[in-house]
Amino acid sequence: MPIISQSDYKAPWIFNNPHLNTMYPPLFRQIKDVQYCRERISTPDHDFMDLDFSKINSSKLVIAVHGLESSSHEKYVKGIITTFNEQGWDGVAINLRGCSGETNNLARSYHSGVSEDLETIIEYIIKHKNYRQIALIGFSLGGNLVLKYLGERKHNLPSELQSAAVLSVPCCLKSCSLRLAEQSNYVYMQVFLNKLKQKMKIKAQKFPEINCEKLKDLKNFYDFDNFYTAPFHGFKDAEDYWQKCSSKSFVSDIKLPTLLINALDDPFLDEECFPFVAAKQSKYLYLETPKQGGHLGFMSFNKNYWPENKIFNFIQGQ
């Protein structure tokens, strides 16, 4: 029953508000820059993804998977890479298709369930690098992607991959999409939509089948996933995409030690994103639910934030 019932995260009193805890770190956190070395890899469908390595000549590697419309330069990504570098690990921050600052080659892009791309990355690293131990870490959308990948492959994972951790994961894509459509989350929804719409306008210059005239009518993720995600990635509609790609359908099959941290006050998540039953029945899925933290927030006045230390200690303990 690997449920961590007593979480030791406590937000500084001024950050008790989950929205403040969510918004402050990406805007104001001070973190030293990470010196990345970029490698571009090809996908089986003749597209590309960019991997940003931070190497200290270690035999151990942590792979970080960013969230929606983020990249290797997000502060929470640099925070986890820095933490592991300081503890003697190499790091690689992946950029999902179209997220590295350059439009990808195809009309399709990335989404919450594109686990075949994660598999391509891991296979590339194992084939071309010499790491004895690999840990996999995902944030928000990237966390859903990691959980889905692990559950799909069960025991059929490379031996080098020994543990995983995920943070602020929308385990149920439908409920998360509906939650973000609520008036209280209007600001978040508009930030995401503005980024996605801008990306669609750029892609449409190369792929006119993306009808930009309809962008003005998109008000939420249901609209966007029906407009783009589903038709360009082989799903019937938004509901089909959400159902097939939600990690809550895969967590019971995970056979690798995995830590899932979702704050109970996360404004993006509802009760369906907290897989208590699956964790109680699992020997591998460790679920920790701090009362505070917001979404990818977990504000701290320390150099390393609480999730970074918690995740490193979990990975190291495996």
C-alpha positions in Angstrom: 0.0 0.0 0.0 2.5 2.7 -1.1 0.4 5.7 -0.3 2.5 8.4 1.5 -0.2 9.7 3.8 1.8 12.3 5.7 3.5 14.7 3.2 6.1 17.0 4.7 5.6 19.9 2.2 4.2 23.1 3.8 3.9 26.2 1.7 5.3 29.5 3.1 2.3 31.2 4.7 2.0 33.9 2.0 1.7 31.1 -0.6 -1.2 29.3 1.0 -3.3 30.4 -1.9 -2.9 27.7 -4.6 -3.1 30.2 -7.5 -0.3 32.2 -6.1 1.7 29.1 -5.5 1.1 28.1 -9.1 1.9 31.4 -10.7 4.8 32.7 -8.7 7.6 30.2 -9.4 7.4 30.3 -13.3 7.4 34.1 -13.1 9.8 35.0 -10.4 11.9 32.0 -9.4 15.6 32.6 -9.6 17.5 29.6 -10.9 20.9 29.4 -12.4 21.0 28.7 -16.1 21.7 25.1 -17.2 24.5 24.6 -19.8 22.7 22.4 -22.4 24.3 20.5 -25.3 21.6 19.9 -27.9 21.2 16.7 -29.9 18.6 16.3 -32.6 17.1 12.8 -33.2 14.9 11.5 -36.0 11.6 9.8 -35.5 10.4 6.8 -37.5 7.9 9.0 -39.3 10.7 11.4 -40.5 10.2 14.1 -37.9 12.6 15.3 -35.3 12.9 16.0 -31.6 15.6 18.0 -29.8 17.2 16.6 -26.6 19.1 19.0 -24.3 21.8 17.3 -22.3 23.5 18.6 -19.2 26.5 16.3 -18.7 29.0 15.8 -15.9 30.4 12.5 -17.2 28.2 10.3 -15.1 27.0 6.7 -15.7 23.5 7.8 -14.4 21.0 9.8 -16.3 17.7 11.6 -15.5 15.3 12.2 -18.3 12.9 15.2 -17.8 9.7 15.5 -19.8 8.1 19.0 -19.7 4.4 20.0 -19.6 2.0 21.6 -22.1 3.6 24.2 -24.3 6.7 24.2 -22.3 10.3 23.2 -23.1 13.7 22.3 -21.7 14.0 25.9 -20.5 11.1 25.9 -18.1 12.2 26.7 -14.6 10.9 23.4 -13.1 12.8 21.5 -15.7 16.0 23.3 -15.0 15.4 22.9 -11.3 15.3 19.1 -11.5 18.2 18.9 -14.0 20.3 21.1 -11.6 19.4 19.1 -8.6 20.5 15.8 -10.2 23.6 17.4 -11.7 24.6 18.5 -8.2 24.1 14.9 -7.0 26.3 13.3 -9.6 23.8 12.6 -12.4 23.8 13.6 -16.0 20.5 15.1 -17.2 18.6 15.4 -20.4 15.6 17.7 -20.9 13.6 16.5 -23.9 11.7 18.9 -26.1 8.5 17.3 -27.5 7.8 17.8 -31.2 7.6 21.5 -32.0 8.6 22.6 -28.5 12.3 23.4 -29.0 11.8 26.7 -30.7 11.5 25.3 -34.2 8.3 24.0 -35.9 8.4 20.3 -36.5 8.3 18.7 -40.0 4.7 17.3 -39.9 1.2 18.6 -39.5 1.0 16.5 -36.3 2.7 17.5 -33.2 2.7 16.2 -29.6 -0.1 15.4 -27.1 -0.6 13.9 -23.7 -0.4 10.3 -24.8 2.3 10.2 -27.4 4.2 7.5 -25.6 5.8 6.2 -28.9 7.9 9.4 -29.0 9.1 8.8 -25.4 10.0 5.3 -26.4 11.9 6.6 -29.4 13.9 8.9 -27.1 14.7 6.2 -24.6 15.8 3.7 -27.3 18.1 6.4 -28.8 19.7 7.1 -25.5 20.3 3.4 -24.7 21.7 2.7 -28.2 24.0 5.8 -28.4 24.9 6.5 -24.8 26.5 4.4 -22.1 24.3 4.9 -19.0 23.9 2.1 -16.5 21.0 3.7 -14.6 18.2 5.9 -16.0 15.4 7.6 -14.2 12.4 9.1 -15.9 10.6 12.3 -14.6 7.5 14.0 -16.0 5.7 17.2 -15.3 2.0 17.7 -15.8 1.3 16.6 -19.4 4.8 15.0 -19.4 3.8 13.2 -16.2 0.7 11.8 -17.9 2.9 10.7 -20.8 5.4 9.0 -18.4 2.7 7.1 -16.5 1.0 5.9 -19.8 4.4 4.7 -21.2 5.2 2.8 -18.0 1.7 1.2 -17.8 1.6 0.2 -21.4 5.0 -1.6 -21.3 4.6 -3.1 -17.8 7.5 -5.6 -17.5 8.7 -4.8 -21.1 11.0 -1.9 -20.1 14.8 -1.5 -20.7 16.8 -2.8 -17.8 18.6 0.6 -17.5 15.3 2.3 -16.6 15.0 1.7 -12.9 12.6 4.3 -11.5 10.4 7.2 -12.3 8.6 10.2 -10.7 5.9 12.5 -11.9 4.5 15.8 -10.6 1.1 17.6 -10.9 -0.3 15.0 -13.3 -3.7 15.3 -15.0 -4.4 11.6 -14.8 -7.9 12.1 -16.1 -7.7 14.4 -19.2 -11.4 14.9 -19.4 -11.9 16.0 -15.9 -8.8 18.3 -16.1 -10.1 19.8 -19.3 -13.4 20.5 -17.7 -11.8 21.9 -14.6 -9.7 24.3 -16.6 -12.8 25.5 -18.5 -14.3 26.8 -15.2 -14.4 30.5 -14.6 -12.0 30.3 -11.7 -9.3 29.0 -14.1 -10.0 31.5 -16.9 -6.5 33.0 -16.8 -4.7 29.6 -17.2 -7.0 28.6 -20.0 -6.3 31.8 -21.9 -2.6 31.4 -21.5 -2.6 27.9 -22.8 -5.0 28.7 -25.7 -3.0 31.8 -26.8 0.2 29.7 -27.0 -1.6 26.9 -28.9 -3.3 29.2 -31.3 0.0 31.0 -32.1 1.6 27.7 -32.8 -1.3 26.7 -35.1 -0.9 29.9 -37.0 2.8 29.2 -37.6 2.1 25.6 -38.6 -0.7 26.6 -40.9 1.9 28.5 -43.1 3.3 25.1 -44.0 0.1 23.0 -43.6 -2.9 24.8 -45.0 -5.2 22.0 -43.9 -5.0 23.6 -40.5 -7.9 26.1 -40.9 -6.8 29.2 -38.9 -10.2 30.8 -39.6 -11.6 28.6 -36.9 -9.1 29.5 -34.2 -11.2 32.5 -33.0 -14.0 30.1 -32.1 -11.8 27.9 -29.8 -12.7 28.6 -26.1 -11.3 25.6 -24.2 -9.5 22.3 -24.6 -12.6 20.6 -25.8 -12.7 22.9 -28.7 -9.0 22.7 -29.4 -8.7 18.9 -29.1 -11.7 18.6 -31.5 -10.1 21.1 -33.9 -6.5 19.8 -33.9 -5.4 17.2 -31.5 -7.9 14.5 -32.4 -8.1 14.8 -36.2 -4.3 15.2 -36.7 -3.3 12.4 -34.3 -5.7 9.6 -35.3 -8.5 10.1 -32.7 -12.2 10.2 -33.4 -12.8 13.3 -31.3 -11.7 15.0 -28.1 -13.6 12.5 -25.9 -11.9 9.6 -27.7 -8.5 11.3 -27.3 -9.1 11.9 -23.6 -10.3 8.4 -22.9 -7.4 6.6 -24.7 -4.6 8.8 -23.4 -5.6 9.4 -19.7 -2.9 7.8 -17.5 -5.5 6.7 -14.9 -6.3 3.8 -17.3 -2.6 2.7 -17.2 -1.3 3.3 -13.6 -2.5 -0.1 -12.3 -0.2 -1.8 -14.8 3.0 0.0 -13.7 5.7 -2.4 -12.7 8.5 0.1 -12.0 9.0 2.0 -8.8 7.2 5.3 -9.5 6.4 8.3 -7.3 3.4 10.4 -8.2 3.0 13.8 -6.4 -0.3 15.7 -6.8 -1.2 18.5 -4.5 -4.7 18.4 -3.1 -5.2 22.1 -3.8 -4.0 21.9 -7.5 -6.4 24.2 -9.3 -6.1 22.0 -12.5 -7.0 18.7 -10.9 -10.2 17.1 -9.5 -10.7 13.9 -7.6 -10.3 11.7 -10.7 -6.7 12.7 -10.9 -5.8 11.2 -7.6 -5.5 7.4 -8.1 -5.8 6.3 -4.5 -7.3 2.9 -5.2 -4.6 2.0 -7.8 -1.8 3.1 -5.4 -3.3 1.1 -2.5 -3.3 -2.0 -4.7 0.1 -1.5 -6.3 3.6 -2.5 -5.1 5.1 0.1 -7.4 3.0 3.3 -7.5 3.8 5.6 -4.6 1.2 8.4 -4.3 1.9 11.5 -2.2 -0.8 14.2 -1.9 0.4 17.3 -0.1 -2.3 19.6 1.1 -0.7 22.5 -0.6 1.5 23.1 -3.7 -0.7 24.3 -6.5 0.1 23.1 -10.0 3.9 22.7 -10.5 4.3 25.3 -7.8 5.5 24.1 -4.4 7.0 27.5 -3.7 10.1 27.5 -1.4 12.6 30.0 -0.2 15.4 27.3 -0.6 17.5 27.0 -3.7 16.2 23.6 -4.4 12.4 23.3 -4.2 10.7 20.6 -2.2 9.7 18.3 -5.1 13.2 18.3 -6.5 14.6 17.0 -3.2 11.7 14.6 -2.7 12.1 13.2 -6.2 15.8 12.8 -6.0 15.6 11.0 -2.6 13.0 8.7 -4.0 15.1 7.9 -7.2 18.3 7.5 -5.2 16.5 5.1 -2.8 15.6 2.8 -5.6 
